[in-house]
Amino acid sequence: MEVVTILVALVLAWIAWKVLVGIVKFGALAIIAVAAIYLLSQGGAF
């Protein structure tokens, strides 16, 4: 393999990793937000 090919593969893997981590973080925030709205709509458990 050429050096350029390896570099391209590394860059693509890094971008894919960043996207995956971003999706996971967004999903966790969405779940927390939905849970908070649900609790508040139930009359407030706080």
DSSP file (Angstrom, degrees, kcal/mol; ACC not computed):
  #  RESIDUE AA STRUCTURE BP1 BP2  ACC     N-H-->O    O-->H-N    N-H-->O    O-->H-N    TCO  KAPPA ALPHA  PHI   PSI    X-CA   Y-CA   Z-CA
    1    1 A M              0   0    0      0, 0.0     2,-0.1     0, 0.0     0, 0.0   0.000 360.0 360.0 360.0 144.0    0.0    0.0    0.0
    2    2 A E     >  -     0   0    0      1,-0.1     4,-1.9     4,-0.0     5,-0.1  -0.434 360.0-115.7 -80.6 160.2    1.1    3.5   -0.7
    3    3 A V  H  > S+     0   0    0      1,-0.2     4,-2.6     2,-0.2     5,-0.2   0.885 116.0  55.7 -61.8 -39.2    1.6    6.1    2.0
    4    4 A V  H  > S+     0   0    0      1,-0.2     4,-2.7     2,-0.2    -1,-0.2   0.913 105.9  51.1 -60.8 -43.3   -1.2    8.2    0.5
    5    5 A T  H  > S+     0   0    0      1,-0.2     4,-2.2     2,-0.2    -1,-0.2   0.907 110.9  48.3 -61.2 -42.2   -3.7    5.3    0.7
    6    6 A I  H  X S+     0   0    0     -4,-1.9     4,-2.4     2,-0.2    -2,-0.2   0.919 111.6  49.7 -64.5 -43.4   -2.8    4.7    4.3
    7    7 A L  H  X S+     0   0    0     -4,-2.6     4,-2.6     2,-0.2    -2,-0.2   0.917 110.5  49.8 -62.4 -43.5   -3.3    8.4    5.1
    8    8 A V  H  X S+     0   0    0     -4,-2.7     4,-2.6     1,-0.2    -1,-0.2   0.917 111.0  50.0 -60.9 -43.2   -6.6    8.5    3.4
    9    9 A A  H  X S+     0   0    0     -4,-2.2     4,-2.3     1,-0.2    -1,-0.2   0.904 111.1  49.0 -62.8 -41.5   -7.8    5.4    5.3
   10   10 A L  H  X S+     0   0    0     -4,-2.4     4,-2.4     2,-0.2    -2,-0.2   0.916 111.6  48.8 -64.8 -42.8   -6.7    6.9    8.6
   11   11 A V  H  X S+     0   0    0     -4,-2.6     4,-2.6     2,-0.2    -2,-0.2   0.929 112.5  47.9 -62.9 -45.4   -8.5   10.2    7.9
   12   12 A L  H  X S+     0   0    0     -4,-2.6     4,-2.5     1,-0.2    -1,-0.2   0.899 112.0  49.6 -63.1 -40.3  -11.7    8.4    6.9
   13   13 A A  H  X S+     0   0    0     -4,-2.3     4,-2.3     2,-0.2    -1,-0.2   0.899 111.1  50.0 -64.8 -40.2  -11.5    6.2   10.0
   14   14 A W  H  X S+     0   0    0     -4,-2.4     4,-2.4     2,-0.2    -2,-0.2   0.919 112.1  47.2 -64.3 -44.0  -11.0    9.3   12.2
   15   15 A I  H  X S+     0   0    0     -4,-2.6     4,-2.5     1,-0.2    -2,-0.2   0.924 112.0  50.2 -63.3 -44.3  -14.0   11.1   10.6
   16   16 A A  H  X S+     0   0    0     -4,-2.5     4,-2.5     1,-0.2    -1,-0.2   0.900 110.9  49.8 -61.1 -40.7  -16.2    8.0   11.0
   17   17 A W  H  X S+     0   0    0     -4,-2.3     4,-2.7     2,-0.2     5,-0.2   0.922 110.6  49.2 -63.5 -45.0  -15.2    7.8   14.7
   18   18 A K  H  X S+     0   0    0     -4,-2.4     4,-2.3     1,-0.2    -2,-0.2   0.902 112.3  48.4 -62.3 -41.3  -16.0   11.4   15.3
   19   19 A V  H  X S+     0   0    0     -4,-2.5     4,-2.5     2,-0.2    -1,-0.2   0.926 111.8  49.4 -63.7 -44.9  -19.4   11.0   13.6
   20   20 A L  H  X S+     0   0    0     -4,-2.5     4,-2.3     1,-0.2    -2,-0.2   0.925 112.0  47.2 -61.5 -46.0  -20.1    7.9   15.6
   21   21 A V  H  X S+     0   0    0     -4,-2.7     4,-2.6     1,-0.2    -1,-0.2   0.899 111.7  52.2 -62.6 -40.1  -19.2    9.6   18.9
   22   22 A G  H  X S+     0   0    0     -4,-2.3     4,-2.6    -5,-0.2    -2,-0.2   0.906 109.3  48.9 -62.2 -42.3  -21.3   12.6   17.9
   23   23 A I  H  X S+     0   0    0     -4,-2.5     4,-2.7     2,-0.2    -2,-0.2   0.911 111.5  49.5 -64.1 -42.5  -24.3   10.4   17.2
   24   24 A V  H  X S+     0   0    0     -4,-2.3     4,-2.4     2,-0.2    -2,-0.2   0.927 112.7  46.9 -62.7 -45.3  -23.9    8.6   20.6
   25   25 A K  H  X S+     0   0    0     -4,-2.6     4,-2.4     2,-0.2    -2,-0.2   0.925 113.7  48.2 -62.7 -44.0  -23.6   11.9   22.5
   26   26 A F  H  X S+     0   0    0     -4,-2.6     4,-2.5     1,-0.2    -2,-0.2   0.903 111.4  50.7 -63.0 -41.5  -26.7   13.4   20.6
   27   27 A G  H  X S+     0   0    0     -4,-2.7     4,-2.3     2,-0.2    -1,-0.2   0.898 110.2  49.3 -63.5 -41.0  -28.7   10.2   21.3
   28   28 A A  H  X S+     0   0    0     -4,-2.4     4,-2.3     2,-0.2    -2,-0.2   0.922 112.1  48.0 -65.1 -43.3  -27.8   10.3   25.0
   29   29 A L  H  X S+     0   0    0     -4,-2.4     4,-2.5     1,-0.2    -2,-0.2   0.902 111.3  51.3 -63.1 -40.2  -28.8   14.0   25.2
   30   30 A A  H  X S+     0   0    0     -4,-2.5     4,-2.6     2,-0.2    -2,-0.2   0.909 109.9  49.1 -63.6 -42.5  -32.1   13.2   23.4
   31   31 A I  H  X S+     0   0    0     -4,-2.3     4,-2.5     2,-0.2    -2,-0.2   0.919 112.3  47.9 -63.8 -43.1  -32.9   10.4   25.8
   32   32 A I  H  X S+     0   0    0     -4,-2.3     4,-2.4     2,-0.2    -2,-0.2   0.918 112.5  49.3 -63.1 -43.3  -32.3   12.6   28.8
   33   33 A A  H  X S+     0   0    0     -4,-2.5     4,-2.5     2,-0.2     5,-0.2   0.924 112.2  47.4 -62.8 -45.3  -34.4   15.4   27.3
   34   34 A V  H  X S+     0   0    0     -4,-2.6     4,-2.5     1,-0.2    -1,-0.2   0.911 112.2  50.2 -63.0 -42.5  -37.3   13.1   26.6
   35   35 A A  H  X S+     0   0    0     -4,-2.5     4,-2.4     2,-0.2    -1,-0.2   0.905 111.4  48.7 -63.0 -41.4  -37.1   11.6   30.1
   36   36 A A  H  X S+     0   0    0     -4,-2.4     4,-2.5     2,-0.2    -2,-0.2   0.924 112.6  47.3 -65.1 -44.7  -37.1   15.1   31.7
   37   37 A I  H  X S+     0   0    0     -4,-2.5     4,-2.3     1,-0.2    -2,-0.2   0.904 112.1  51.2 -63.0 -40.7  -40.1   16.2   29.6
   38   38 A Y  H  X S+     0   0    0     -4,-2.5     4,-0.9     2,-0.2    -2,-0.2   0.929 111.1  46.9 -62.8 -45.9  -41.9   12.9   30.4
   39   39 A L  H ><>S+     0   0    0     -4,-2.4     5,-1.5     1,-0.2     3,-0.6   0.917 113.4  48.5 -62.9 -43.3  -41.3   13.4   34.2
   40   40 A L  H ><5S+     0   0    0     -4,-2.5     3,-1.3     1,-0.2    -1,-0.2   0.874 108.9  53.4 -65.2 -36.4  -42.4   17.0   34.1
   41   41 A S  H 3<5S+     0   0    0     -4,-2.3    -1,-0.2     1,-0.3    -2,-0.2   0.674  98.3  66.1 -73.5 -15.6  -45.6   16.1   32.1
   42   42 A Q  T <<5S-     0   0    0     -4,-0.9    -1,-0.3    -3,-0.6    -2,-0.2   0.379 132.9 -83.3 -86.6   5.6  -46.5   13.6   34.8
   43   43 A G  T < 5S-     0   0    0     -3,-1.3    -3,-0.2    -4,-0.1    -2,-0.2   0.452  76.2 -70.5 108.8   2.5  -47.0   16.3   37.3
   44   44 A G      < -     0   0    0     -5,-1.5    -4,-0.2    -6,-0.2    -5,-0.1   0.838  36.4-154.9  80.5 103.7  -43.4   16.7   38.4
   45   45 A A              0   0    0      1,-0.2    -1,-0.1    -6,-0.1    -5,-0.1   0.393 360.0 360.0 -86.3   3.0  -41.7   14.0   40.5
   46   46 A F              0   0    0     -7,-0.1    -1,-0.2    -6,-0.0    -2,-0.1   0.443 360.0 360.0 -93.1 360.0  -39.3   16.6   41.9
